[in-house]
Amino acid sequence: AVNGLRPVPEIQFGDYIYPAFDQITNELAKVRYRSGGEWTAPVTVRTPAGGGIRGGLYHSQSPEAYFTHTPGLFVVMPSTPHDAKGLLISSIESEDPVVFFEPKRLYRGPFEGDPNRVPTWDGHPGGDVPQGYYQTPLGKASVVRQGEALTIVTWGTMVHVARAAIELAGIDAELIDVRTLIPLDLDTICASVKRTGRCVVVHEAPRTSGYGAEIIASIQEQCFWNLEAPILRVAGWDTPFPHAMEWEYMPSRERIAAALHQVMEN
């Protein structure tokens, strides 16, 4: 990368990324800072992440929060094939190193939380991938669904599970897919929260120190006087990812719908 190329290495599963943690966080992320801007390391590290494939604890982790804590890295997680291509092109063309997480549960279709029903991308607007060149900008969230009652902030597989939860709950929620965790489009998030006054943050990774906590803290700082209720989190449990109890671990439509009702009642 420092010789002018733009490498795109792939790590087979996000769970296997940890041996490369030092090289990613202490080398890639810091080259520009160490060299006073003389060198850059435009490397895009692709890796599948998340559960929902019956992969157990070594093939189901969501390690994005480890990397959002590293200045100098961009962290990306698309939720549709259309965004995946556009974000990947933007990542490769960026002068910053990017960790590009691909939700493996979404490779075949927009998983909505029902393991017995796995739709394909056929006919889904997010499944339409143009042949030619296009970019999806880094640092710009997508408003997947407009609503007035509350705001849901999420990314990856949980975008589709949250959308199914909105229908289950029967609540007019606005759904925001952050797409890039770093840089985070806080302007879009806060504009929505200031209008709705309520917010639920959903992510698949364990709850404690998950990236949702950072988003909530940022919302509190900018939107405190607009909030009508405490912000709620729906996340994975603070345990290693289980094999037999996979569907009890992953945030479900029912858990998200219950949080939507709770934040509306507060």
C-alpha positions in Angstrom: 0.0 0.0 0.0 2.8 2.5 0.8 4.2 1.7 -2.6 1.1 2.9 -4.4 -1.1 -0.1 -4.6 -4.5 -0.6 -3.1 -4.6 -4.1 -1.6 -7.9 -5.8 -0.8 -7.1 -8.8 1.5 -9.9 -11.0 2.7 -10.0 -12.7 6.1 -12.3 -15.8 5.8 -14.3 -15.0 8.9 -14.4 -11.9 11.2 -13.7 -14.3 14.1 -10.2 -14.9 12.6 -9.3 -11.3 12.4 -7.7 -11.1 15.8 -4.2 -12.4 14.9 -4.0 -9.4 12.5 -5.3 -6.9 15.1 -1.8 -5.5 15.8 -1.0 -5.0 12.1 -4.4 -3.4 11.4 -4.6 -1.1 14.5 -0.9 -0.3 15.0 0.4 -0.3 11.5 -2.4 0.4 8.9 -4.3 2.9 11.1 -1.2 4.8 12.1 1.0 5.0 9.0 -0.3 8.5 8.0 0.1 9.8 11.5 3.6 8.3 12.0 4.8 9.7 8.7 3.4 13.2 9.1 1.1 12.6 6.1 4.0 11.5 3.8 2.6 7.9 3.5 -0.8 6.4 3.4 -2.1 2.8 3.6 -5.2 2.5 1.4 -5.9 -1.1 2.4 -9.5 -2.5 2.4 -9.7 -5.6 4.7 -12.8 -7.6 3.8 -14.2 -10.1 6.2 -17.6 -11.8 6.7 -19.2 -11.2 10.1 -22.2 -11.9 12.2 -24.3 -15.0 12.9 -27.4 -16.7 11.5 -25.6 -19.5 9.7 -25.4 -22.0 12.5 -21.7 -21.4 12.7 -21.2 -21.4 16.5 -18.8 -19.3 18.4 -15.9 -19.3 15.9 -17.9 -18.3 12.8 -20.5 -15.9 14.1 -18.9 -13.0 15.9 -19.5 -9.3 15.2 -16.1 -7.6 16.1 -16.8 -4.2 14.7 -16.5 -2.3 18.0 -12.9 -3.3 18.5 -12.0 -1.4 15.3 -14.3 1.6 15.8 -12.1 2.5 18.8 -9.0 2.9 16.6 -8.4 6.4 15.1 -7.3 6.2 11.5 -9.5 3.3 10.5 -12.8 3.5 8.6 -15.3 0.7 9.6 -18.0 -0.3 7.1 -20.9 -2.8 7.2 -23.4 -2.8 4.3 -26.9 -4.3 4.5 -27.7 -4.8 0.8 -25.8 -5.9 -2.3 -26.3 -2.5 -3.9 -24.7 -0.7 -1.0 -22.0 -3.4 -0.7 -20.7 -2.8 -4.2 -20.9 1.0 -3.9 -19.3 1.1 -0.4 -16.6 -1.4 -1.5 -15.6 0.9 -4.4 -15.6 3.9 -2.1 -13.5 2.0 0.4 -10.9 0.9 -2.2 -10.6 4.4 -3.5 -10.3 6.0 -0.1 -6.9 7.1 1.1 -7.7 5.6 4.6 -7.6 2.0 5.6 -11.0 0.3 5.9 -12.2 -2.7 7.7 -15.1 -3.9 5.6 -17.5 -6.3 7.4 -19.8 -8.3 5.2 -22.9 -9.7 7.1 -22.7 -13.3 5.9 -26.4 -14.0 6.8 -27.2 -11.5 4.0 -25.2 -13.1 1.2 -28.3 -15.0 -0.1 -31.1 -12.7 0.9 -32.5 -10.0 3.3 -32.8 -12.2 6.4 -35.8 -10.9 8.5 -35.3 -12.9 11.6 -37.2 -16.1 10.7 -34.7 -19.0 10.3 -37.5 -21.0 8.6 -38.0 -18.4 5.9 -34.9 -17.2 4.0 -35.9 -14.9 1.1 -33.6 -14.1 -1.8 -32.6 -10.7 -3.1 -34.8 -11.3 -6.2 -37.2 -8.3 -6.5 -35.7 -6.5 -3.5 -34.7 -2.9 -4.3 -31.4 -3.4 -2.4 -30.6 -6.5 -4.5 -30.4 -4.5 -7.8 -26.7 -4.1 -8.5 -25.8 -2.1 -11.6 -23.1 -3.4 -13.9 -21.2 -0.2 -14.2 -19.2 2.0 -11.8 -20.9 3.8 -8.9 -20.0 4.8 -5.4 -22.0 4.7 -2.2 -20.5 7.5 -0.1 -18.6 6.7 3.2 -19.9 8.5 6.2 -23.5 8.8 4.9 -26.3 6.9 6.5 -29.4 5.7 4.7 -33.0 6.4 5.8 -34.5 3.0 4.9 -37.9 3.8 6.2 -39.4 7.2 7.1 -41.5 7.5 10.3 -42.7 9.8 12.9 -43.1 7.9 16.2 -39.5 6.9 17.0 -36.1 6.3 15.4 -34.3 3.0 15.0 -30.5 3.1 14.4 -28.8 -0.1 13.2 -26.6 -1.7 10.6 -25.9 -5.0 8.8 -28.3 -7.9 9.2 -30.3 -6.1 11.8 -31.6 -3.5 9.3 -33.9 -6.2 7.9 -34.8 -7.7 11.2 -35.7 -4.3 12.5 -37.8 -3.6 9.5 -39.8 -6.8 10.2 -40.1 -5.7 13.8 -41.6 -2.4 12.8 -44.4 -4.3 10.9 -44.8 -6.6 13.9 -45.1 -3.8 16.4 -47.4 -1.7 14.2 -45.5 1.5 15.1 -44.5 4.3 12.6 -40.8 4.1 13.2 -38.0 5.7 11.1 -35.3 3.2 10.3 -31.7 4.4 9.8 -29.0 2.1 8.4 -25.7 3.7 9.4 -23.7 1.8 6.7 -20.4 3.2 7.9 -19.8 3.0 11.6 -16.7 5.2 11.2 -17.1 7.9 10.0 -20.6 8.0 11.6 -23.3 10.2 10.0 -24.5 11.7 13.3 -26.2 14.5 11.5 -28.8 12.2 9.9 -29.3 10.3 13.1 -29.8 13.4 15.3 -32.1 15.1 12.8 -34.4 12.1 13.0 -34.2 11.8 16.8 -34.9 15.5 17.3 -38.0 15.0 15.3 -39.3 11.8 16.8 -38.1 12.2 20.4 -37.5 8.5 20.9 -34.8 6.1 19.8 -33.9 2.4 19.8 -30.4 1.2 18.8 -30.0 -2.4 17.6 -26.9 -4.4 17.0 -26.0 -8.1 16.8 -22.7 -7.8 18.8 -22.8 -8.3 22.6 -24.4 -5.4 24.5 -21.6 -4.4 26.9 -19.2 -1.9 25.1 -21.0 -2.5 21.8 -20.9 0.3 19.3 -24.5 1.1 20.1 -23.3 2.5 23.4 -21.2 5.1 21.6 -24.1 6.0 19.3 -26.4 6.5 22.3 -23.8 8.6 24.1 -23.5 10.9 21.0 -27.3 11.2 20.7 -27.6 12.1 24.4 -25.0 14.8 23.9 -26.7 16.4 21.0 -30.4 15.6 21.5 -30.9 15.4 25.2 -33.6 18.1 25.4 -35.5 16.6 22.5 -35.8 13.1 24.1 -39.2 12.0 25.3 -37.9 8.7 26.8 -34.6 6.9 27.6 -32.8 5.4 24.5 -33.0 1.7 24.5 -30.6 -1.0 23.2 -31.4 -4.4 21.7 -28.3 -6.4 21.3 -26.6 -9.8 21.5 -26.2 -11.2 25.0 -22.9 -10.9 26.9 -21.9 -14.5 26.2 -19.9 -16.3 23.5 -22.0 -16.8 20.5 -23.9 -20.1 21.1 -24.5 -22.9 18.6 -27.7 -24.6 19.7 -29.2 -21.4 21.1 -28.4 -19.2 18.1 -31.9 -17.7 17.6 -32.2 -16.9 21.3 -28.9 -15.0 21.1 -29.5 -12.9 18.0 -31.9 -9.9 18.4 -35.2 -11.1 17.1 -38.2 -9.3 15.6 -40.0 -10.0 18.9 -37.3 -8.5 21.1 -37.0 -5.4 18.9 -40.8 -5.0 18.8 -41.0 -5.2 22.6 -38.4 -2.4 22.8 -40.3 -0.3 20.4 -43.5 -0.6 22.6 -41.5 0.1 25.7 -39.9 3.3 24.4 -43.3 4.5 23.3 -44.8 3.8 26.7 -42.1 5.6 28.6 
